[in-house]
Amino acid sequence: MQVNWRWHKDRVKSLWEMTAPETNVRIGCEILREGYMARGNWIDAAAYYHSPGNKKAASRYKKRYKNKLARTYN
């Protein structure tokens, strides 16, 4: 996972804490789950994870993500 300190520092007590792999993965999973619960599917959840505050960037990421999935499973 790559959890951005700038956007998710409220989830930890310090930057140092966020560098711990288990903490970083836990936070990443929380973000994905929040996206899934709010949107109802994993593709939109992944777009939310990538760009939670930027719908245009999330839309671009979602398109690339769906294309990669299509190539992988076709």
C-alpha positions as a Markdown table, in Angstrom:
| # | Residue | x | y | z |
|---|---|---|---|---|
| 1 | Met | 0.0 | 0.0 | 0.0 |
| 2 | Gln | 1.0 | 3.6 | -0.4 |
| 3 | Val | -0.8 | 5.7 | 2.0 |
| 4 | Asn | -0.2 | 9.4 | 1.6 |
| 5 | Trp | 0.7 | 11.2 | 4.9 |
| 6 | Arg | -0.7 | 14.5 | 3.6 |
| 7 | Trp | -4.2 | 13.1 | 3.2 |
| 8 | His | -4.3 | 10.5 | 5.9 |
| 9 | Lys | -2.2 | 11.8 | 8.8 |
| 10 | Asp | -5.3 | 11.9 | 11.0 |
| 11 | Arg | -5.3 | 8.1 | 11.0 |
| 12 | Val | -2.0 | 7.9 | 12.9 |
| 13 | Lys | -0.2 | 9.7 | 15.7 |
| 14 | Ser | 3.0 | 10.4 | 13.8 |
| 15 | Leu | 4.7 | 10.1 | 10.4 |
| 16 | Trp | 7.0 | 7.4 | 11.9 |
| 17 | Glu | 4.0 | 5.3 | 12.8 |
| 18 | Met | 2.8 | 5.4 | 9.2 |
| 19 | Thr | 6.1 | 4.0 | 7.9 |
| 20 | Ala | 5.5 | 0.7 | 9.7 |
| 21 | Pro | 4.4 | -1.7 | 7.0 |
| 22 | Glu | 1.6 | -3.3 | 9.1 |
| 23 | Thr | 0.1 | 0.2 | 9.9 |
| 24 | Asn | 0.4 | 1.3 | 6.3 |
| 25 | Val | -1.4 | -1.8 | 5.0 |
| 26 | Arg | -4.1 | -1.6 | 7.8 |
| 27 | Ile | -4.8 | 2.0 | 6.8 |
| 28 | Gly | -4.8 | 1.2 | 3.1 |
| 29 | Cys | -7.4 | -1.6 | 3.8 |
| 30 | Glu | -9.5 | 0.8 | 5.8 |
| 31 | Ile | -9.5 | 3.3 | 2.9 |
| 32 | Leu | -10.5 | 0.6 | 0.4 |
| 33 | Arg | -13.2 | -0.7 | 2.7 |
| 34 | Glu | -14.6 | 2.8 | 3.2 |
| 35 | Gly | -14.7 | 3.2 | -0.6 |
| 36 | Tyr | -16.4 | -0.1 | -1.1 |
| 37 | Met | -19.0 | 0.5 | 1.6 |
| 38 | Ala | -19.8 | 3.9 | 0.1 |
| 39 | Arg | -19.8 | 2.9 | -3.5 |
| 40 | Gly | -20.7 | -0.8 | -3.5 |
| 41 | Asn | -18.0 | -2.1 | -5.8 |
| 42 | Trp | -14.2 | -2.6 | -5.8 |
| 43 | Ile | -13.5 | -0.7 | -9.0 |
| 44 | Asp | -15.0 | 2.5 | -7.7 |
| 45 | Ala | -13.4 | 1.8 | -4.3 |
| 46 | Ala | -10.0 | 1.6 | -6.0 |
| 47 | Ala | -10.6 | 4.9 | -7.8 |
| 48 | Tyr | -11.6 | 6.4 | -4.4 |
| 49 | Tyr | -8.4 | 5.0 | -2.8 |
| 50 | His | -6.3 | 6.6 | -5.6 |
| 51 | Ser | -7.9 | 10.0 | -5.6 |
| 52 | Pro | -10.4 | 10.5 | -2.8 |
| 53 | Gly | -10.7 | 14.3 | -3.2 |
| 54 | Asn | -10.4 | 14.6 | -7.0 |
| 55 | Lys | -13.2 | 13.1 | -9.1 |
| 56 | Lys | -11.5 | 13.8 | -12.4 |
| 57 | Ala | -8.3 | 12.0 | -11.4 |
| 58 | Ala | -10.3 | 9.2 | -9.9 |
| 59 | Ser | -12.2 | 8.8 | -13.1 |
| 60 | Arg | -8.9 | 8.6 | -15.1 |
| 61 | Tyr | -7.5 | 6.0 | -12.7 |
| 62 | Lys | -10.7 | 4.0 | -12.9 |
| 63 | Lys | -10.5 | 3.9 | -16.7 |
| 64 | Arg | -6.9 | 2.7 | -16.6 |
| 65 | Tyr | -7.7 | 0.2 | -13.8 |
| 66 | Lys | -10.6 | -1.3 | -15.8 |
| 67 | Asn | -8.5 | -1.6 | -18.9 |
| 68 | Lys | -5.8 | -3.5 | -17.0 |
| 69 | Leu | -8.4 | -5.8 | -15.5 |
| 70 | Ala | -9.8 | -6.5 | -19.0 |
| 71 | Arg | -6.4 | -7.3 | -20.4 |
| 72 | Thr | -5.7 | -9.6 | -17.4 |
| 73 | Tyr | -9.0 | -11.6 | -17.6 |
| 74 | Asn | -9.5 | -11.7 | -21.3 |
